[in-house]
Amino acid sequence: MVTKAKSPATKQPPRAERAVISAEETKKKKKRRSKRLKDHHRIERSMAKAMDRTGEAISKGLKRYSELRERSASKKKSGAIKDLGKNMGKSLKIVTYVEGSIG
């Protein structure tokens, strides 16, 4: 069994002094926007959020469809084709539920 020998004079680095930050240094500058385009900025931001939510909902629906499709295909011959309508309906239900609950 090998053990490391501790050196008797282990020095710790000196304590760093606290940096004092004034309120003026931490204050962020406001974004500059023209007053005429204020509503346009708000509408654009809302549309971007809505598109993001819609994309998320569609992604969840497609994931659910692929899970249902694999299950149908493994259960019976041509199961994915036979259960296409049922699987699509269930996945669309997920999309509309997610889209409605987020928005």
N, C-alpha and C positions, 0 to 999 in steps of 0.2 A: 504494500500500500504506500503510495507516494503522496506526500502532503507538501503543499507549498509553504515555504517559510515566510512569515510576515515580517516586513521590515519594521523595526521599532520606531522609526521616525516617519510616520505617514502624515503628510501635510495636507490639509484641506485648503482649497483656494479661498481667498478672502471673500467675505460676503459682499455681494453687489449692492450698491445703494439703490434705493427706490427712485425710479424716475417719476417726476411729478409732471403730469400733463395738464395743461390748462384747458379750460372749456373752449377757448378760442381755437385751439389746435384740433380738437376732436369734432368740431362742428362741420358737417358736410355742406358743400355748396348745393343750392337747389338747381335742378335742371332748368335750363332756360328754354322757354317755349313762347311762341307768339300767342297773344291773347285771342287772335282771330282763329287760330287752329286748335284751341283748347278742346272744343267738342270733337273735332276730328281725331285728336290723339286718344280721347276717351273711347270713341267708337272703334277705332283701330285696335286698341288694347282688348276691348270686349270681344271683338271678332276673333282675335288671336286665341284668347282663352277658350272660346266656344269651339274653334277648330281643334284645339288640343284635346278638349273633352270628347269631341266626336271621334277623333282618331283613337283615343283610349278605349272608347266603347266598342268601336268596330274591331279593334284588336282582341278584346276579350271575347266578342262574339265569334270571331274566326277561330280562336283557340278552342272554344267550346264546341264548335262545329267539327273541328278535326278530331277532338276526343270522341264525340258521338259517332263520327264516321268510322274510326278505327274499331270502336266497340261493335258496330253493326257488321263491319267486314269480318271480324273474327268470329261472330256468332253463327252466321249462315252464308251460304254461297250467294254471291252477288248482293250481299246485304247492304253494302254502301249505296248501291244503285236503287235497291228496293226502298230503303229508308231515307232517300234523299229529301223528300218533302218534309217528313217528320223531323229530321235532323236540322234542316234549314229553318223550320218554324221555331224549334227550340232555341237555336242560336240567335235568331232575330228577336225572340222574346228577351234574351239576355241583353242584346244591344239596346233595345228600347227601354228596358228596366234601368240599365246603367246610365244611359243618356238622360233619362228622366230624373234619376236620383241625384246626379251630379249637378245638373243645370238648375 
